[in-house]
Amino acid sequence: MKAYVCHQNSECYLENVPRPDIKEDEVLIKVKTSGICGTDYHIKKGDFQTKENLILGHEFAGIVEDMGDKVEGYKKGDHVIGDPMTPCFHCEYCKSGQVNYCVELPGIGVNEDGSFAEYIAVPQSNVHQLDEDVPFEVGAFAEPLSCCLRGFDQLDPTQGENMVIIGDGPIGLMMVQLAKLAGISDLVLVGGEKDRKELAHNLGADKFLDGTKAGVAEKINDYFKNGQIKNIIEAVGLKQTLNLSLKIKTYGSQILWFGVPDPETKVEISPQEVFEKEIKLVGSLMNPYTISRAVNLLENNKIDVDPLITHRFKLDDIEKAFEIYENDNKRIKIMIEGE
């Protein structure tokens, strides 16, 4: 089969590899759609350490092709999505239910072969049924949406509160929709693309601000009449956006740092301010036990991901897809489509 393999020194190539053999508890999935994530891009660029000769890709949906002898509840032809988190279940973190802290740093597309391929072998525990009337490219959003749900659980906003979301990529735009579902009453989205204003409003943002222009912090404070900003989500991972999240905090603000920064990125925060203003600062790692909720939201049209898909490529053109990811600021979500 064809697969996009990353070798030493982050040299990645589309090549022919053996179709995976399945274990007795695994499902062989014919990949129909797989989304490009920032993690894929950073692995390709050499920013993240992974196992050698790794097939990239972890946001995927497809059709059951074959099953191991111990697999139950599925049949050939079923539409499914895959959860890429593969914890060991025997370390102390896993035993206490904190599977996203697993010491083996689990993950399909990170330490297990991923979905930029014609087929992928997935443990049955990581396979979830998808309604057949849901497009595969919608189902492929289950993984990133499940990560957003984890972030929202960490922040735990209350109905009627306000919120600022920094970042107008696919994560920020899904966070906008989750915020509206959660009853957030006044929502500001800070973006980097002025052309995204209409989409932001259509998805539920009450105010869109161009984060590339000077004085955005002051504009945020003006919008809220210098009052309390209760919830702040940073969904970019750059030093300047992290600093913006700290700059706009008020008494009682709670901040979710969701964006993935470069490991060398450092920002300054005053412990005195954390104490005096009772600031709550939380992170969010992966998607423990949230992917079923994500599938439910997608199947019931509670989250609209169609307008987030800006590019579609076949697996043969995956290098061009990564070029668009790196160089086209107007792209939102890029999908790799199977046959």
N, C-alpha and C positions, 0 to 999 in steps of 0.2 A: 504494500500500500504506500501511498504518498504521505509524507509527514514532514513537519517543519522542526528540524532538530538543531539544538544549540550545543556546540562542542566547547572544548577548551578555548579560553581567550574570547568567549562570547561570539565565536564564529558560527553563525546560524545559516542553515541551508535547507531548501526543500529537496528531499531525497527519497529514494525507495527503501523501505525497511520492512521486515517481516510483519505480517498482521499479528496482533497480540494473541497469544494463547491465553485462555481463560482458566482460572482456578475454579474449584467446585462451588465457591460462594460468589463468583463474579458474573457480571452481565457484560456481554459484548454489544456495544452501541455503535451503530452507523451514525456518524456525526452529520447532522443536517445544517446546524448553524453554530458558530463559535465567535464570541465577541473578543475584540482586542481590549485589554485592560492595561492600566499604567504599569502594573507589575510585570506584564509580558514585555513591555517596552524597556523597563529598567533592567530586566534580566538580559535582554538582547544587547543592551548598552554596557553590560558588565557591572552594574551597580549593586546587584544582589548575587550572593553565592548560592548556587544550586548544584545538584548532582551533575556529573558529566553526561554528555550524550542524551540530553533531556528533550523530549517533545514538549514544546510550549503549549499554552492554552488551558483555561480552566472555567470559562463561562460558556456552557454548551447545552444544546438540546439535540435529541436525535431519536432514532428508532431502534428498538431491541432487535438484534440480529441473531444472537445465540445466548445460551445460559449454561452455567455449571450445574452439576447434578443436584446440588443442595439448594439451588435457587427456587423459591416458591413465590407465587403471586404475580408473575409476569409471563408473557407469552411473546413469541416472535411477532413483530409488527407494532407492539405497544409504543406509544409516544412517551418519552421520558426526558427528564433533565438530570444532571448530576451535581451532587454536592462535592466540591473538591477537597474538603477538609477530611483528612484520614488520620485521626489520632491513634495512638498505640493502645489506649484503654487499660494500660497496666502501670503507668507511672502514677505518682501521688496526685498530680494535678488531674489526670483523667479519672482516677478513682473518686475524686471529690467533685466530679462534674464540671471541672474547669478545662474542658478538652482543648480550648483554644490556646492554653498555655503548655500543651504537651511538649515534653523535652525533646521529642524527635522532630520538632518543627515540621508538622505534617503538611501535605498538600499536593493534590494532583496539579501538574503543571509547574511545580516547584521542586519537589523531591520524588514525584511519581510522574510517569509519562502522561502528557496532557492531550488536549482536544484539537490542536491544529494538525489533524490527521483524518484519514478516511474512517478509521475505527478507533475506539478506545475501550479498554477493559476497566470496569468499575465494580468495586464491591457492592453487593446487593444493598448493604446498609446505606450506601450513598446514592442510590437510585430512587427517584420520585416520579410517580405517574404524572403525566400532563394531559389535560383534556385534549382530545383530537381536534377540536375546533379552534384551539389556540395556536397561532403560527409559531413555528420553531424559533424564529428570531425574537419573538416576545418571551418565550420560555427561557431563552438564553440569558435574559435579564434576571432570572431568579437568584443567581449567586450574588451579583452586585447589590441587588435590592435587599437580599438577606443581610448583607453587611451593613447597609443603611439602617435596617431594623435594629441590629445590635447596637449601633451608635445611638439611635433614638432611645433604646432601653437604658443605655448608660446615662443619657442626659435626663430622661424622664420628665419632659415638660408637662405643665398642667394646662388644661383647657382655659382659654381666655387670656393666656399670657402672650407677650410679644416675642419676636425672634429676629435675629439677623443671621443670614446664611451667606458665607463668603465662598464664592466659587460657582460658576455657571456651566460646569461640565455635566456629564451624565449623573454623577453623584449628587452635585448640588441641586440639579433639577428634579431628581427623585426625592431628595430631602424636602424640597418645596412642597411636593405633593403629600408626603408623609406628615408634614407640619399642618397642612390643611385638614387632613384626616384626623389629626390629633386635637383639632380645635384651636390652633394658634390663631389669634384674632388680628394681629398686625404683623405682617411679614415683609421684611426687606431682603432682597437678594442683591448682593454685590458681585458684579460680573466683570469679565475682561473683554467681552465682545458686545459692542453697542447694538449690533444687529440682533442680539438675543433678547432684547427688551420685550418685544411682542410675545415671544414664546414664553418668557418668564411670567408675564401677566396671564397668559392663557392657562398656564399650569397652576396658578394660584398666588403668585407674588403680588403683594399690594403696592410695592414700590421697587423699582429697579434703579440701581446706581452704578455708574461706570467706575470700576475700581482702578482704572488706569489713569484717571485724572487726579490732580492734586486736590487735597481738601476733602477726601471722601469721608474721613472720620467726622469732620465737622458737619458734613451734610447728613450723616446718620444721626448725629446728636440733634441737629435742627429738626429732622423729621420727627423724632420722638420728643421734641420740645424740651431737650436736656433732662428728660425724665429717666426712669429706670429702664435698662435693657435687660430683660430677665434671662433670655437664652441666646447664645451665640454658637454657631457651628462654623468651624474652619474646614473647608473641603478642598483645599488646594495643596498645602504642604510646603509652601515657599516661605522664606524668612519674612518677607514683607507682609504676607497675608496672616501669618502667625502673629506678627507684631500688631497688625491692625486689630486682630481679635482681642489683644490685650489693651490696646489704646482705647477702644470704645467701651470697655467694661465699666460697670457702675456698681454701686452697692447692691449686693445680692445677685450679681450676675453668675450664671453657670455657663461654662465654656466647654464645648466638645472639640477637641483636636482630632479630626477624622482624616484629613489629608496626610499622605505618607511623605515625610520630608527626607532629604538626603541625610544619611547618618551623621554627617559632620555639621549639620545645621544647629546653631545655638541661638537662643533668644534669652533676654533678661526679663525677670519678673521680680517685683518687690515683695518679699515675704510680709513686710509691714502692711502692704495693701491687701494681700490675701487675708491677713488677720483682721484688719480694720473694716474691710468691705465684705467680709465673709464670702470670698470668691470660691466657687467650686470649679475645679479644672479636671476633666476626665479624658481618657483616651478610649479607643475602641479597636479591638483586634479580632479580625475575621468574623465568623458567623455562627457561633455555637447555638445549635438548636433553633435557628430562625428561618431556615430555608422553606419549611412547610408553610409558614405564614406568608412568605414571599410568593410562593406558588399560588396560594389562595387569593392574594391581592391581584395577581396578574390574571388568573382565570376568571375573576369576577369584575374585571375592568375597573378596579379601584385606583390603579396606577397606570397612567398613559405613557407608554414607552415608544409608541410609533414615531412621534415627532423627534425623538432623540437619535434615531438612526439616520445618519447623513451619508454613509457610504457602504456599499456592498461589493465584495470581491470574492472571486473563486480562490481556492487554495493555491492554484498555480500562480496567482498574482499577489501572494501574501507579502512579498518584498515591497511592491508598490503600495500596499495597504499600510505598511509600517512607515513608508516615506510620507504618506499623507498624514499619518498620526503625528509624526515629528514636525512637519513643516506647515500644515494647514490649520490655522487658528480657528477656522470656521467649522471644522469637523467636531462632531460630538461623539457619536458612537459609530465604530467601524465594525462591520460584521463580515466574517469569513464564511462563505456558504459552501456546503457540501453538495454532492450530486443527488 
